[in-house]
Amino acid sequence: MIRKVMTGTTLLALMLGGGLLSGCSTSVERMAVEESIDLSGDWNDTDSRLVSEEMIRDVLSRPWLSEFTAQKNKAPAVIVGEVKNLSHEHINVATFVGDMERELINAGKVEFVASKTERGEIRNERQDQELNARNDTAKAMGQEIGADFMLKGTINTILDTDGKTQVRYYQVDLTLISMADNRKVWVGQKKIKKLVKRPGMRW
Amino acid sequence: MSHHRETARAVSLIFILLITLLGSGCVSITYQQDALEKHLMSQQPQQAMVALDALKLGERDKLIYQLNKGMLLRMQGDIKASNETLEQSKVMIDKLDAVSLREQAAAVSINDSMRSYLPPIFERAMLHCVMALNYLELNDNNSARVEALQLDELLKQHKEKNPLPFAHYIIGLIFEANNELDDALIAYRKAYDDYRTSKTKIPLLLQQDLLRLTEHLGLDDEERKYQTEFQLKQWPTQAALQQQGQVVAIIFNGLIPRKHSQEINAQSFNNGQLHRISVPFYETRSPQVRSATLIIADQRSQTELLDQLDKHANANLSEQMPAIIARTIARVGVKNKVVDNARNQSPLLGLALNLATFISEQADTRAWNTLPQDILIARSVVAPGRYDLELKLDNQRSKAWPEIEIARQKIKFISWYWPNSNVTGKRPK
């Protein structure tokens, strides 16, 4: 009888201890990258991915692409310029630009020119090759492809707040500008609206 | 036998209560911070950080730790880490903004420090200002602009009875640094309204900014209004500024006064019960420095007083006082009831509980204590080029920024924190 009581007590203590410990330990759950999770209501990876996919789909379906290809008989070379964050949040613009570059390259309809920073690094390597690499393997200077178009844009927000409830309106504007004559050949816009309700009470 | 059991019960209760009291923040935070302040005064932010880490701050005071750490990291020159720390503070504020029923209940039964520290609006505004200045000093004007928008949103949501002109002026500066002159004018106008509402002298820099931008944007009627009011003979025009570079120097001067508690103790004639009422008040301080000079080549610009944070701290405490007093009175009722019930069971138990409730009655003296008392500002316009910059305080101490590039149409921001100040009074007003 006493042993039974002891066993029961030990089991209860283990269960309670286990329960307490599981509440304190870090939990990690892997999930699909595409899965949409909104925790704070701020701009997140889902917004970045959805906006870049939709806008690049739009820019590649417009007449400027077919007109350029018909005229020049080649795919246009595009570079992504500055996307300025004019919003209320510290948005990581680099991941948004990265998402757009990926969409553009993978679509296979345009050639893509490396960014200013990347070009600098590659030029240094080319200079190094001129001095140190075998002649038949060294890459010559002055063979770069100049971009035909530059994609630039802004991310803006409008907030409407009433107490703990906030409507967040994001507007992403992108413009494709011809490098030859500064013509704007495409203007795209994507809007996202979120209703964020913060709790008024906590434990 | 029964008497012994009662005594043992009372003694164990006193023991438990003492343990609880020690853990419940009854040791006033004001007295714990002496070492931190001493190191701040001697311009030793690294040592101040060690003192901060040594403070016995609980979970409820974690936000105070973060805010102080952000300021000390800035003083050490680790501006990126300062902003990372302060950004975490913003996330914590968002979470703590919701009312905790558990903490409120504890505040009504033990003391106000049982609630998690939630900064008042002027401290939250300073949080954005410090972060914005950090970004500006890192030449990241876009991120400073994000802080300006967040600060503007905060000020819109909490239309203060006590306006915060420094906040609107810094928003204006950030928009100017981003060459958004119409938005800068809007912020300067709000700063002008704030100074007028608070019946404070409008800094000469703001007068010049308003005249320059209304003239530039063709707002003739408004410009005439400012001309009539300010009676300035001349001010730099926007056309002239666009050919030049600018330096803005901001000095965090003195240390914001600390909160202390004022206690009224009494003993009941009927039953000898001890009563205590404890409310916070701010000491008075006087910064050791009154002004500074920004020196660029042979050009000297004197600082102006942009704002006094101690005024905002006092105004905020006055605003909070009715609620503090209401909670204190409610606590007296709750504590009396508990002690009366205990005394009915056993006089010794009643005495133990009376002592515990008496000692636990402490005012909430928590605040962001590494903030400055005054904000001083100087602005200088120079031809584009490379310069040695120097800030010289009126106590002859100086700091140099050698070989700084000042570009055309750009504003270079520098800042210095000189916390030395003297306590001039420790009595409630």
Interface residues (C-beta under 8 A of the other chain):
Chain A: S40 K84 N85 L86 S87 H88 E89 H90 T157 L159 T161 K164 R198 P199 G200 M201 R202 W203
Chain B: E87 V91 D94 K95 D97 A98 V99 S100 L101 R102 N142 S143 R145 V146 L149 Q150 E153 K156 Q157
